[in-house]
Amino acid sequence: MAEQNGQEKTEQPTSKKLTDTREKGQVARSQELNSLAVFTTGLLVLYFTKDYLGDKLWSMSTYIFSSLDTLEISINILSMYALKAALFFLSTVFPILLGIVVISLLVGYGQVGFKISPKALMPKANKLNPITGFKNSFLSSRPLFELLKSTVKLGAIGLFSYFILEDMVLNSIGLVNFTIIEIVEYMMDNSVEFLWRVSLVYAVIAFVDFAYQRKKFLKDLKMTKQEVKEENKQLEGDPQIKSQIRGKQMEMAKKRMLQDIPTADVVITNPTHFAVALKYEVGTTAAPKVVAKGKDLLAQKIKKIAKENNVPMHEDVQLARALYKACDVGQEIPDNLFKAVAQILAYIFKLKEEKKRNSII
């Protein structure tokens, strides 16, 4: 088991690590699947176009061999044959190559999806380091494994091909009595049969390799428990830092709350454990709003600030408890408490009006 800093890599790679690895262009990919796609595409194109290709080969062969006895070598003749060869290539080989390229791209997309990875295209200094290249090429286990895999693959395909071709070679002895068309048809039919059988063997090799490459890729990306923990901290934030931030936010909110107490119209108390400061702006808010609330020591601080700023206080045990539980700072009081609070505010507003009139007289 791989280890890092004394810890075993026992955890499966997280989605973030898989995404980061993909951004670098590192994905689970089997070259054997691409080779199988190329091989199978060539087989299918050959199978469906064998009659067309046979006609082309027959026409080209007839054209060449029919004029050998009268052929005169000249620039014009060579140019004509070069043009014929180019047209023959474009009409026969080029469509096959184009189909192979398209299928190869589709297989690559099917394995890893479409993703442009600029990081993978950027030059890296370590790739230009000859010492690193020598270690990766000769002193690591990967090249040895790839060599062993290629040897086994070629051995299996070669042995299988030998038994197939042995019969075909023996049967081809009678071709001397065939016409050109019959020889071409024989070659096309046997080529398709040969490629079809070999492709079955290669398909087994390709899918085994794909399963192995994916398993090895995920194994190489395994993480230690500490790496998973550090990644979670990065995604969710360090709990200690988050706690500090919440503490500062609560402290700032508390400070703003205490600053709003002098603007309150009344502070409802119980009288020692709870204190809720209310403000009602007639015509602006539908109901009185809580500007500050506190319990125990904070309740005493609210009462102290209210007293220093001449904010009226009203003792009501049940109402103070109900307001504290039902409302947060900045919220309007609920409908079921509106009547009780309204009576208190009406009384306080009445006292304020009487005090204002007396001060004018």
C-alpha positions in Angstrom: 0.0 0.0 0.0 1.3 3.4 -0.9 2.2 5.7 1.9 2.6 9.4 2.4 4.0 11.0 5.5 3.6 7.7 7.3 -0.1 7.4 6.4 -1.6 4.7 4.1 -3.6 5.9 1.1 -6.8 4.1 1.9 -9.4 6.6 0.9 -11.0 6.8 -2.6 -10.2 10.0 -4.5 -12.8 12.8 -3.9 -14.7 14.5 -6.7 -12.5 17.6 -6.3 -9.3 15.6 -6.7 -10.7 13.9 -9.8 -11.7 17.2 -11.2 -8.3 18.8 -10.5 -6.5 15.7 -12.0 -8.7 16.0 -15.1 -7.8 19.7 -15.4 -4.2 18.6 -15.7 -5.1 16.3 -18.5 -4.7 13.1 -16.5 -7.5 10.6 -17.1 -8.1 6.8 -17.1 -7.6 6.0 -20.7 -6.8 2.7 -22.6 -4.8 3.0 -25.8 -5.9 -0.5 -26.6 -9.5 0.7 -27.0 -8.4 3.3 -29.5 -6.5 0.6 -31.4 -9.5 -1.7 -31.3 -11.7 1.2 -32.7 -9.2 1.7 -35.5 -9.0 -2.0 -36.3 -12.8 -2.5 -36.1 -13.6 0.6 -38.2 -11.2 -0.6 -40.9 -12.9 -4.0 -40.8 -16.4 -2.6 -41.1 -15.5 -0.2 -43.9 -13.7 -3.1 -45.7 -16.7 -5.3 -45.2 -19.3 -2.9 -46.5 -17.2 -1.6 -49.4 -15.4 -4.7 -50.4 -17.4 -4.9 -53.7 -16.6 -1.3 -54.5 -12.9 -1.7 -53.5 -12.7 -4.9 -55.5 -14.0 -3.2 -58.6 -11.5 -0.4 -58.1 -8.6 -2.8 -57.6 -9.7 -4.8 -60.7 -10.0 -1.7 -62.8 -6.6 -0.4 -61.7 -4.9 -3.8 -62.1 -6.4 -4.2 -65.6 -5.3 -0.8 -66.6 -1.7 -1.3 -65.5 -1.2 -4.8 -66.7 -3.0 -4.3 -70.1 -0.5 -1.7 -71.2 2.8 -3.1 -69.9 3.8 -4.4 -73.3 3.3 -1.1 -75.0 4.3 1.2 -72.1 6.8 3.9 -73.0 8.5 5.7 -70.2 8.1 9.5 -70.4 7.3 12.5 -68.3 3.8 12.6 -69.6 3.2 8.9 -68.9 4.6 9.1 -65.4 2.5 12.2 -64.7 -0.6 10.4 -65.9 0.2 7.3 -63.7 0.8 9.6 -60.7 -2.6 11.3 -61.3 -4.3 7.9 -61.6 -2.6 6.7 -58.4 -3.7 9.9 -56.5 -7.3 9.5 -57.7 -7.2 5.8 -56.7 -6.0 6.8 -53.2 -8.7 9.5 -52.8 -11.5 7.2 -53.9 -10.4 4.1 -52.0 -8.0 4.7 -49.1 -8.8 8.2 -48.0 -12.5 7.5 -47.0 -11.2 4.6 -44.9 -8.6 6.7 -43.2 -11.1 9.5 -42.6 -13.6 7.0 -41.0 -10.8 5.6 -38.8 -9.8 9.1 -37.6 -13.5 10.0 -36.7 -14.1 6.8 -34.9 -10.8 7.2 -32.9 -11.9 10.6 -31.8 -15.3 9.3 -30.8 -13.7 6.5 -28.7 -11.5 9.0 -26.9 -14.5 11.1 -26.2 -16.4 8.0 -25.0 -13.7 7.2 -22.5 -13.0 10.5 -20.9 -15.6 13.0 -22.4 -14.7 16.3 -24.1 -12.5 18.6 -22.0 -9.9 21.2 -23.1 -7.2 21.2 -20.5 -4.8 24.2 -20.9 -2.7 22.9 -18.0 -1.9 19.8 -19.9 -0.7 21.8 -22.9 1.6 24.1 -20.9 5.3 23.2 -21.1 6.8 21.6 -18.0 10.5 21.9 -17.0 10.6 18.4 -15.6 9.7 16.9 -19.0 12.8 18.5 -20.5 15.0 17.2 -17.7 17.0 14.2 -19.2 17.6 12.7 -15.8 13.9 12.6 -15.0 13.2 11.3 -18.5 15.8 8.5 -18.0 14.3 7.5 -14.7 10.8 7.5 -16.1 11.8 5.5 -19.1 14.2 2.9 -17.7 14.1 2.9 -13.9 10.4 2.8 -13.2 8.1 -0.2 -13.4 5.7 1.3 -15.9 7.9 0.9 -19.1 8.7 -2.7 -18.1 5.0 -3.4 -17.6 4.1 -1.8 -20.9 6.8 -3.9 -22.7 5.5 -7.1 -21.0 1.9 -6.2 -22.0 2.9 -5.5 -25.6 4.8 -8.8 -25.8 1.8 -10.8 -24.5 -0.6 -8.9 -26.8 1.5 -9.4 -29.9 2.2 -13.1 -28.9 -1.5 -13.8 -28.5 -2.5 -12.0 -31.7 0.4 -13.5 -33.6 -0.3 -17.1 -32.5 -4.0 -16.7 -33.3 -3.2 -15.1 -36.7 -0.8 -18.0 -37.5 -3.5 -20.6 -37.2 -5.9 -18.6 -39.3 -3.4 -17.7 -42.1 -2.1 -21.3 -42.2 -5.3 -22.5 -43.7 -5.6 -19.5 -46.0 -2.1 -20.0 -47.4 -2.8 -23.6 -48.1 -6.1 -22.8 -49.8 -4.5 -20.0 -51.9 -2.5 -22.6 -53.9 -5.4 -22.9 -56.3 -5.4 -19.2 -57.1 -3.2 -19.8 -60.2 -6.3 -21.1 -62.0 -8.5 -18.1 -61.0 -9.2 -15.0 -63.0 -8.2 -11.6 -61.8 -11.7 -10.8 -60.5 -11.9 -14.2 -58.7 -8.5 -13.5 -57.1 -9.5 -10.1 -55.9 -12.8 -11.4 -54.5 -10.9 -14.2 -52.7 -8.5 -11.7 -51.2 -11.2 -9.4 -50.1 -13.3 -12.2 -48.5 -10.4 -13.8 -46.7 -9.1 -10.4 -45.5 -12.5 -9.6 -43.9 -12.7 -13.0 -42.3 -9.1 -12.7 -41.0 -9.6 -9.2 -39.6 -13.0 -10.2 -38.0 -11.4 -13.1 -36.1 -8.4 -11.1 -35.0 -10.7 -8.2 -33.9 -12.5 -10.5 -31.5 -9.2 -11.4 -29.8 -8.2 -7.7 -29.7 -11.6 -6.8 -28.2 -10.9 -9.0 -25.2 -7.4 -7.5 -24.8 -8.8 -3.9 -25.1 -11.6 -4.3 -22.5 -9.3 -6.0 -20.0 -6.7 -3.2 -20.5 -9.4 -0.6 -20.0 -10.6 -2.1 -16.8 -7.0 -2.4 -15.6 -6.1 1.2 -16.5 -9.2 2.6 -14.7 -8.5 0.5 -11.6 -4.8 1.6 -11.6 -5.8 5.2 -12.2 -8.1 5.3 -9.2 -5.6 3.4 -7.1 -2.8 6.0 -7.9 -5.2 8.8 -6.9 -6.1 7.3 -3.5 -5.7 9.7 -0.6 -4.8 9.5 3.0 -7.3 10.3 5.7 -5.4 13.5 6.4 -5.5 14.6 2.8 -9.3 14.1 2.7 -9.6 16.1 6.0 -7.5 18.9 4.6 -9.5 19.0 1.4 -12.8 19.2 3.3 -11.4 22.1 5.3 -10.6 23.9 2.1 -14.1 23.3 0.7 -16.1 23.9 3.8 -13.7 26.2 5.6 -11.6 25.6 8.7 -14.1 25.0 11.6 -11.9 27.0 14.0 -11.8 30.0 11.6 -15.5 29.7 10.9 -16.2 29.8 14.6 -14.0 32.9 15.0 -15.8 34.6 12.1 -19.2 33.7 13.6 -18.0 35.1 17.0 -17.0 38.4 15.4 -20.2 38.6 13.5 -22.2 38.0 16.7 -20.1 40.6 18.5 -20.7 43.2 15.8 -24.5 42.4 15.7 -24.6 42.8 19.5 -22.8 46.1 19.3 -25.2 47.4 16.7 -28.1 46.2 18.7 -27.0 48.0 21.9 -26.5 51.2 19.8 -30.2 51.0 18.8 -31.5 50.8 22.3 -31.7 54.6 22.8 -34.1 54.8 19.9 -36.5 52.3 21.4 -40.0 53.4 22.7 -40.1 50.9 25.5 -38.2 48.0 27.1 -40.3 45.1 28.3 -38.7 43.2 31.2 -39.6 40.2 33.4 -37.8 42.0 35.5 -34.4 40.3 35.8 -33.9 37.5 33.3 -35.3 39.0 30.0 -35.4 42.4 28.4 -36.8 43.2 24.9 -36.6 46.7 23.5 -39.4 47.7 21.1 -39.8 50.6 18.6 -42.9 51.6 16.8 -42.9 54.1 13.9 -46.5 55.1 13.2 -47.3 54.9 9.5 -43.9 53.3 8.7 -44.2 49.8 10.2 -47.3 47.7 10.6 -46.4 46.6 14.1 -43.8 47.4 16.7 -40.3 46.0 15.9 -37.7 44.4 18.2 -34.5 46.5 18.2 -32.7 44.6 21.0 -33.2 41.7 23.2 -31.2 39.8 25.8 -31.1 37.3 28.6 -29.5 37.5 32.0 -26.3 39.7 31.8 -27.2 41.1 28.4 -30.7 41.8 29.7 -29.2 43.8 32.5 -27.0 45.7 30.1 -30.0 46.6 27.9 -31.9 47.9 31.0 -28.8 49.9 32.0 -28.5 51.6 28.6 -32.3 52.2 28.5 -32.2 53.9 31.9 -29.2 56.1 30.9 -31.1 57.2 27.8 -34.5 57.7 29.6 -36.2 54.9 27.6 -39.3 53.8 29.5 -39.3 50.2 31.0 -42.3 48.1 31.7 -42.2 44.9 33.8 -44.3 42.0 32.4 -43.0 38.5 33.1 -45.1 36.6 30.6 -44.9 39.2 27.8 -41.2 39.6 28.1 -40.6 35.8 27.9 -43.1 35.5 24.9 -41.4 38.4 23.0 -37.9 37.0 23.6 -38.9 33.5 22.3 -41.1 34.7 19.4 -39.0 37.5 17.8 -35.5 38.1 16.6 -33.8 41.4 16.4 -35.2 43.4 13.5 -38.5 41.5 13.3 -42.0 42.8 13.9 -43.9 41.3 16.8 -46.4 38.6 16.0 -50.2 39.3 15.8 -51.0 37.4 19.0 -48.8 39.7 21.1 -49.8 42.9 19.3 -52.7 43.8 21.6 -50.7 43.5 24.8 -47.8 45.6 23.4 -50.2 48.1 21.9 -51.8 48.8 25.3 -48.3 49.4 26.8 -47.2 51.7 24.0 -50.5 53.6 24.1 -50.0 54.3 27.8 -46.3 55.4 27.2 -47.2 57.6 24.3 -49.9 59.2 26.4 -47.4 59.9 29.2 -45.0 61.4 26.7 -47.7 63.7 25.3 -48.7 64.9 28.8 -45.0 65.5 29.7 -44.5 67.5 26.4 -47.6 69.6 27.2 -46.5 70.3 30.7 -43.1 71.3 29.5 -44.7 73.9 27.1 -46.9 75.4 30.0 
